[in-house]
Amino acid sequence: YLTDDSARQLDYESLHGVKLDPETFKKALISLPAVSKKRLLLIRAADKLDPKNKEIMLEFMRSGHAHAVVVLDCVEEGGKSGHRSHGRFARAHIAV
């Protein structure tokens, strides 16, 4: 999706689910791509989104927008050693 440096600067955004402001999240989801055909949005710690942001994500998914690829990255605590491992949704890829 991101073919050159200008596309990476303009059409890619990485957000963190823990401290994500709902207005910032909504703006990131509805922003149109500037250079590429699609906009790539990575949501780190998507499993930590608060209820308001989860609702915003569901509304976005239901709306049928075709301008964005949203990658939800989730990490879960695993095992007795406390090592972090990517959870079963780590590769959740929602192309809308």
C-alpha positions, -999 to +999 in steps of 0.1 A: +000+000+000+028+025+008+049+027-023+073+056-014+084+079+014+057+105+007+030+078+010+046+065+043+045+101+057+010+110+045-009+077+043+003+058+074-006+064+110+002+044+141-019+049+172-018+033+207-051+020+221-043+028+257-041+065+255-061+072+224-084+102+225-118+094+207-116+125+185-081+117+174-092+081+166-122+092+146-102+117+126-075+091+118-102+067+106-120+091+083-089+108+069-086+101+032-053+089+016-032+117+000-008+097-022-016+060-021-049+043-031-055+033+005-045+047+039-029+023+064-038+027+101-021+006+127-038+004+161-013-009+187-028-024+219-062-025+202-073-048+229-069-019+253-093+005+235-118+020+258-155+014+252-160+047+233-132+039+209-144+004+204-178+018+194-161+042+170-142+013+154-174-008+151-192+022+135-163+026+110-163-010+101-201-010+095-199+022+074-183+005+044-155+030+039-131+018+012-102+042+017-084+025+046-067-007+058-069-010+096-045-033+113-054-042+149-024-052+169-031-070+202-007-083+228-015-106+256+005-116+287+014-152+283+027-180+304+041-182+339+072-163+329+052-132+321+066-130+286+045-110+261+033-129+231+011-118+202-024-128+208-047-147+184-059-114+170-024-099+164-028-104+127-064-092+125-065-073+092-096-054+084-097-041+049-126-018+046 
